[in-house]
Amino acid sequence: MSTNPPRSSTPLFRPRFTLGLVYFALFFFFYCGFIVLPALIEIAWEVSFGPELQELAEYVAREQLRGKTSYVALAALLTLGLGSYARILPGLR
C-alpha cells in the first residue's frame, strides 16, 4: 500500500524575479512616457500629420530623454522596491 507524500501549502514555482523584471520595465516605460508626453502633445498640435511629424516626434523624444534615463531607471527601481516592501504589487507579496 503506497501513501501519498504530504503536500505543502506553498506553491512549487514562484516567478518573483520574472515579475520583478516585468514590473521594472512597466514602471520604466511609464516614467519615460510621463517625461516625453507633454512635448509630444505640444508638437502634435503644431505640426500636421505625416512623415515630418514622425521624424520630429522621434527627435523630440530622444532629446527629452537624453541624460534622464538613469534617473528614470532609478525611479522605476525605487517604485518597484517600495511596492514590493508595501506588498501592493501582485505576485511579489
TIVEX-990338 format. One record per residue (C-alpha): z negated, x negated, y; residue number from 1. Coordinates in nm, 2 decimals. Example, Ala and Ser with C-alpha at 12.3 -4.5 7.8 and 13.67 -1.06 7.14 Angstrom:
2
> pz; px; py; nr
> -0.78; -1.23; -0.45; 1
> -0.71; -1.37; -0.11; 2
END
This chain:
93
> pz; px; py; nr
> 0.00; 0.00; 0.00; 1
> 0.11; -0.15; 0.33; 2
> -0.07; -0.10; 0.66; 3
> 0.09; -0.10; 1.00; 4
> -0.02; -0.36; 1.23; 5
> -0.23; -0.24; 1.53; 6
> -0.02; -0.17; 1.84; 7
> -0.13; -0.29; 2.17; 8
> -0.11; -0.08; 2.48; 9
> 0.07; -0.35; 2.68; 10
> 0.45; -0.35; 2.67; 11
> 0.62; -0.63; 2.50; 12
> 0.86; -0.71; 2.78; 13
> 0.77; -0.70; 3.14; 14
> 1.05; -0.82; 3.37; 15
> 0.83; -0.92; 3.67; 16
> 1.03; -1.23; 3.76; 17
> 1.37; -1.04; 3.75; 18
> 1.23; -0.75; 3.95; 19
> 1.08; -1.01; 4.20; 20
> 1.43; -1.16; 4.24; 21
> 1.59; -0.82; 4.29; 22
> 1.32; -0.72; 4.55; 23
> 1.36; -1.05; 4.73; 24
> 1.74; -1.00; 4.75; 25
> 1.70; -0.64; 4.88; 26
> 1.45; -0.74; 5.14; 27
> 1.67; -1.04; 5.24; 28
> 1.98; -0.83; 5.29; 29
> 1.77; -0.55; 5.47; 30
> 1.64; -0.80; 5.72; 31
> 1.98; -0.96; 5.77; 32
> 2.12; -0.62; 5.84; 33
> 1.84; -0.55; 6.08; 34
> 1.93; -0.86; 6.28; 35
> 2.31; -0.81; 6.27; 36
> 2.34; -0.43; 6.31; 37
> 2.28; -0.40; 6.68; 38
> 2.55; -0.65; 6.77; 39
> 2.79; -0.48; 6.52; 40
> 2.73; -0.14; 6.67; 41
> 2.80; -0.28; 7.02; 42
> 3.13; -0.43; 6.92; 43
> 3.23; -0.12; 6.72; 44
> 3.21; 0.09; 7.04; 45
> 3.41; -0.17; 7.24; 46
> 3.70; -0.27; 7.00; 47
> 3.94; -0.03; 6.83; 48
> 3.96; -0.02; 6.46; 49
> 4.19; -0.27; 6.29; 50
> 4.21; -0.63; 6.18; 51
> 4.07; -0.75; 6.52; 52
> 3.75; -0.56; 6.47; 53
> 3.70; -0.70; 6.12; 54
> 3.76; -1.06; 6.24; 55
> 3.53; -1.01; 6.54; 56
> 3.26; -0.84; 6.32; 57
> 3.26; -1.14; 6.08; 58
> 3.23; -1.38; 6.37; 59
> 2.95; -1.19; 6.53; 60
> 2.76; -1.15; 6.20; 61
> 2.79; -1.53; 6.14; 62
> 2.67; -1.61; 6.49; 63
> 2.38; -1.37; 6.48; 64
> 2.25; -1.52; 6.16; 65
> 2.32; -1.88; 6.24; 66
> 1.99; -2.06; 6.22; 67
> 1.79; -1.75; 6.13; 68
> 1.85; -1.73; 5.75; 69
> 1.54; -1.94; 5.68; 70
> 1.33; -1.70; 5.89; 71
> 1.48; -1.41; 5.71; 72
> 1.41; -1.56; 5.37; 73
> 1.05; -1.63; 5.48; 74
> 1.01; -1.27; 5.60; 75
> 1.15; -1.14; 5.27; 76
> 0.92; -1.37; 5.07; 77
> 0.62; -1.25; 5.27; 78
> 0.71; -0.89; 5.23; 79
> 0.75; -0.94; 4.86; 80
> 0.42; -1.12; 4.84; 81
> 0.23; -0.85; 5.04; 82
> 0.40; -0.57; 4.84; 83
> 0.30; -0.73; 4.51; 84
> -0.05; -0.80; 4.63; 85
> -0.10; -0.45; 4.75; 86
> 0.05; -0.32; 4.43; 87
> 0.30; -0.09; 4.60; 88
> 0.62; -0.23; 4.45; 89
> 0.71; -0.06; 4.12; 90
> 0.73; -0.30; 3.83; 91
> 0.52; -0.56; 4.00; 92
> 0.19; -0.38; 3.96; 93
END
